[in-house]
């Protein structure tokens, strides 16, 4: 079944995400008659993280109210898009919803040339105007962060209190989310291992969803993906960005074909994601889940002596020299698409 997308884009609608088949529902329950292995623990831990039907209903209520509020004020070409862990399958009952208000008339992303976040223009690009729109639509706005690189509004619907983090047409998160979404559906081990590592690090205050700790949860997920690609357990979809199938077809500014070797900087403006498997997909070898977990921690340990000078890059297949050696950020990973930015 084809996925419903926002018109003119490859971004799935929030309805198709919430109504789609959650991979966790396909995982079998552990049999009480068999020994409980490390693999069973990882899989069951991930299966149990699936949000409840009540949580999914509340999310749908919030998103429907938000989209109605936005479109009534600003027009039907603005759409609510879910990104982050909720969209690619690492959410729980208490996960905040990361939301991008996608402007279907400006799919290059970023600020529209005729608007300003700080002007009095009556558009959602004016973050304070958007906050007032949400208040009038019945939302409780708890914080407006207008001076950040990506201005956001924190809000919730009083009837269910689902936390919402909202930005306007900053599309890098939507591209990265779709990238991880497809990896999760090509691999039986990527998302269960990612969830285990994410919860393990948070329980020990080693990571967070933002920069309050040494490393973000998203950075750890990217590091795991780099490791699994290195050992051949997951296909490298970034290497297929010029193909069809699960690769990326760039419609506007294209990545330099020599970027993998030359380290050229690039900017992705618009991409089309396909769901048909292409010919010539590389072989992916079966690996033991527990052995892969041990190997991942060994991978991080081997990086530790040079972590202040080197970053990790999926594009380059491993370690690369940091552009800003000695920065305060402990672990640095190159963004898969915008290579002059790091996570």
C-alpha positions in Angstrom: 0.0 0.0 0.0 1.4 3.4 -1.0 2.0 5.9 1.8 -0.1 9.1 1.7 2.2 12.1 1.5 1.9 15.8 1.8 1.1 17.2 -1.7 4.2 17.8 -3.9 6.5 16.2 -1.4 7.6 12.7 -0.2 6.8 13.5 3.4 4.2 11.1 4.9 1.2 12.7 6.4 0.8 12.4 10.2 -2.3 10.3 9.6 -0.3 7.7 7.6 2.3 7.6 10.3 -0.2 7.1 13.2 -2.4 4.7 11.2 0.5 2.7 9.7 1.7 -0.7 10.9 4.0 -0.3 13.8 6.9 -2.8 13.5 6.7 -3.5 17.2 3.2 -5.1 16.7 4.9 -7.7 14.4 7.4 -8.9 17.0 6.4 -12.2 18.7 5.9 -12.5 22.4 8.6 -14.5 24.3 7.5 -18.0 25.1 7.6 -18.8 28.8 8.7 -22.3 27.9 12.1 -21.2 26.4 15.2 -19.7 27.9 15.3 -15.9 28.0 18.2 -14.8 25.9 19.8 -11.4 25.5 18.2 -11.2 22.1 14.8 -11.9 23.6 15.3 -9.1 26.2 16.2 -6.5 23.5 13.3 -7.5 21.3 10.8 -7.6 24.2 12.0 -4.3 25.5 11.4 -2.7 22.1 8.0 -4.4 21.7 6.8 -3.2 25.1 7.7 0.4 24.2 4.8 0.7 21.7 2.5 3.6 22.7 -0.9 2.7 23.9 -4.1 3.1 21.8 -5.1 5.9 24.2 -1.9 7.8 23.6 -2.2 7.4 19.8 -5.8 8.7 20.0 -4.7 11.7 22.0 -1.9 12.4 19.5 -4.3 12.3 16.6 -6.7 14.7 18.4 -3.8 17.2 18.9 -2.5 16.9 15.4 -6.0 17.3 13.8 -6.7 20.3 16.0 -3.3 21.8 15.1 -3.7 21.3 11.3 -7.2 22.8 11.4 -5.9 25.8 13.4 -3.0 26.4 10.9 -5.0 25.9 7.7 -7.9 28.0 8.8 -5.6 30.9 9.5 -2.8 30.6 6.9 -4.2 28.4 4.1 -4.5 24.7 3.0 -0.9 24.6 1.6 0.4 24.4 5.2 0.5 20.9 6.5 1.4 19.2 9.8 4.4 16.9 9.5 5.6 14.5 12.2 9.4 13.9 12.4 11.8 12.5 14.9 11.5 9.3 16.9 7.7 9.2 16.7 7.9 9.0 12.9 10.6 6.4 12.6 9.6 4.1 15.4 11.5 4.9 18.7 8.7 6.6 20.6 7.0 5.7 23.8 3.9 6.8 25.7 5.8 9.9 27.0 7.6 11.0 23.9 7.1 14.7 22.9 5.8 15.2 19.3 8.3 16.9 17.0 6.3 18.8 14.4 7.2 20.7 11.3 4.6 22.9 9.7 5.4 22.1 6.0 4.8 24.8 3.4 3.8 22.9 0.3 4.5 26.1 -1.8 8.1 26.3 -0.5 9.5 22.7 -0.4 13.0 24.0 -0.5 12.6 24.6 3.2 13.8 27.4 5.5 12.5 30.9 5.6 10.4 32.2 2.7 12.3 35.1 1.1 9.4 37.5 1.6 8.8 36.7 5.2 10.7 37.1 8.5 10.4 35.3 11.8 10.5 38.7 13.5 8.3 40.8 11.2 4.6 41.6 11.6 3.8 39.6 8.5 0.6 37.5 9.2 2.2 34.2 8.4 3.4 31.2 10.4 6.9 32.2 9.5 6.4 34.9 12.1 6.8 32.7 15.1 5.0 35.1 17.5 2.1 35.4 15.0 2.0 31.6 14.9 2.0 31.5 18.8 -1.0 33.8 18.9 -2.8 31.7 16.3 -2.3 28.6 18.5 -3.6 30.4 21.6 -6.7 31.5 19.7 -7.1 27.9 18.5 -7.3 26.6 22.1 -3.7 25.5 22.6 -1.7 26.3 25.7 1.6 27.9 24.6 4.3 27.3 27.2 7.3 28.7 25.4 8.3 30.6 22.3 12.0 30.3 21.3 12.3 32.9 18.5 16.1 33.5 18.6 17.2 29.8 18.1 18.7 28.6 14.8 15.4 26.8 14.4 12.7 28.8 16.1 10.2 26.6 17.9 7.0 26.8 19.9 6.3 24.5 22.8 2.6 23.9 23.3 -0.1 21.4 24.1 -3.9 20.9 23.9 -5.3 21.2 27.4 -7.7 18.3 26.8 -4.9 15.8 26.6 -1.6 17.5 27.4 0.5 15.9 24.7 3.6 18.0 24.4 4.3 19.5 21.0 7.5 21.1 19.7 6.6 23.0 16.5 8.9 24.6 13.9 8.0 26.1 10.5 9.3 24.5 7.3 12.7 23.6 8.7 12.9 20.4 6.6 16.3 18.8 7.6 14.6 16.9 10.3 12.0 15.5 7.9 14.7 14.3 5.5 16.7 12.6 8.2 13.6 11.0 9.7 12.5 9.5 6.4 16.1 8.2 5.9 16.0 6.4 9.3 12.4 5.2 8.6 13.5 3.3 5.5 16.6 1.8 7.3 14.3 0.6 10.1 12.1 -1.2 7.5 15.0 -2.9 5.8 16.6 -4.2 8.9 15.3 -6.5 11.7 17.9 -5.4 14.2 18.4 -1.6 13.7 15.4 -0.2 15.6 15.4 -2.8 18.5 19.1 -2.1 19.0 18.6 1.7 18.6 15.9 1.6 21.3 18.0 -0.4 23.7 21.0 2.0 23.3 18.8 5.1 23.5 17.1 4.0 26.8 20.4 2.6 28.2 22.1 6.0 27.7 19.2 8.0 29.0 18.8 5.9 32.1 22.5 6.8 32.9 22.1 10.5 31.9 24.6 10.0 29.1 22.3 11.4 26.4 19.2 13.5 25.9 17.0 14.7 23.1 18.9 18.0 23.1 22.4 19.2 24.0 22.0 19.1 27.8 24.3 16.1 27.8 27.5 15.1 25.9 25.6 13.4 23.1 22.0 13.5 21.7 19.9 10.4 21.3 19.8 11.1 17.5 23.6 11.1 17.4 23.7 7.7 19.1 21.2 6.3 16.5 23.4 7.6 13.7 26.5 6.1 15.3 24.7 2.7 15.5 23.7 3.0 11.8 27.3 3.8 10.8 28.5 0.7 12.7 25.9 -1.6 11.3 26.7 -0.4 7.8 30.4 -1.0 8.4 29.8 -4.7 9.4 27.4 -5.3 6.6 24.3 -5.8 8.7 22.4 -2.9 7.2 22.4 -1.6 3.7 24.0 1.9 3.1 21.0 3.8 1.7 23.1 7.0 1.5 25.3 5.3 -1.1 22.2 4.8 -3.3 21.0 8.4 -3.4 21.2 8.5 -7.2 19.2 5.3 -7.7 15.5 4.4 -7.5 14.2 2.0 -5.0 15.1 2.9 -1.5 17.7 5.4 -2.7 17.3 9.2 -3.0 16.6 11.0 -6.2 17.6 14.7 -5.9 15.4 17.0 -7.9 17.1 20.4 -7.4 20.5 20.9 -6.0 22.3 17.6 -6.3 25.1 16.1 -4.2 28.4 16.2 -5.9 28.9 12.5 -7.2 32.4 12.7 -5.9 31.4 13.8 -2.4 32.0 10.4 -0.9 35.7 10.6 -1.9 36.3 14.3 -1.9 34.3 15.3 1.2 32.6 18.1 -0.8 30.0 20.1 1.1 26.5 19.8 -0.1 22.9 20.9 0.5 19.8 18.9 -0.1 16.8 21.0 -1.0 14.3 18.5 -2.2 14.2 14.7 -2.4 11.8 12.1 -3.6 11.6 8.9 -1.6 10.5 5.7 -3.4 9.2 2.5 -1.7 9.9 0.1 -4.5 13.0 -2.1 -4.1 15.5 -1.5 -6.9 17.6 -4.1 -8.7 21.1 -4.7 -7.4 20.5 -4.1 -3.7 23.6 -5.0 -1.8 23.6 -8.2 0.2 23.1 -7.7 4.0 24.6 -10.4 6.2 22.8 -11.8 9.2 24.4 -10.9 12.5 23.6 -11.9 16.1 21.9 -9.1 17.8 23.8 -9.4 21.1 27.1 -9.7 19.2 26.2 -6.5 17.3 25.5 -4.7 20.5 28.9 -5.8 22.0 30.5 -4.8 18.7 28.9 -1.3 18.8 30.4 -0.6 22.2 33.8 -1.8 21.0 33.4 0.5 18.0 32.9 3.5 20.4 35.8 2.4 22.6 38.1 2.3 19.6 37.1 5.8 18.7 37.7 7.2 22.2 41.5 8.0 21.8 40.8 10.3 18.8 37.3 11.5 19.6 38.5 15.1 20.1 40.1 15.2 16.7 37.8 13.0 14.6 34.1 12.7 13.8 32.1 9.9 12.4 30.6 10.1 8.9 28.2 7.7 7.2 29.0 9.4 3.9 32.7 8.6 4.3 32.2 5.2 5.9 33.8 5.9 9.3 36.1 8.3 11.0 37.0 11.7 9.4 38.9 14.7 10.6 36.8 17.2 12.6 36.3 20.6 11.0 36.6 22.1 14.5 38.9 19.9 16.5 38.7 20.2 20.3 35.1 21.6 20.4 33.2 21.0 23.7 30.9 18.5 22.0 32.2 15.0 22.9 30.9 12.9 20.1 30.4 14.5 16.7 28.7 12.9 13.7 28.4 14.4 10.3 24.8 15.1 9.1 23.9 12.5 6.4 22.8 15.2 3.9 24.0 18.6 4.9 27.7 17.8 5.3 28.8 21.1 6.8 26.6 20.4 9.8 27.2 17.9 12.6 25.0 16.2 15.1 
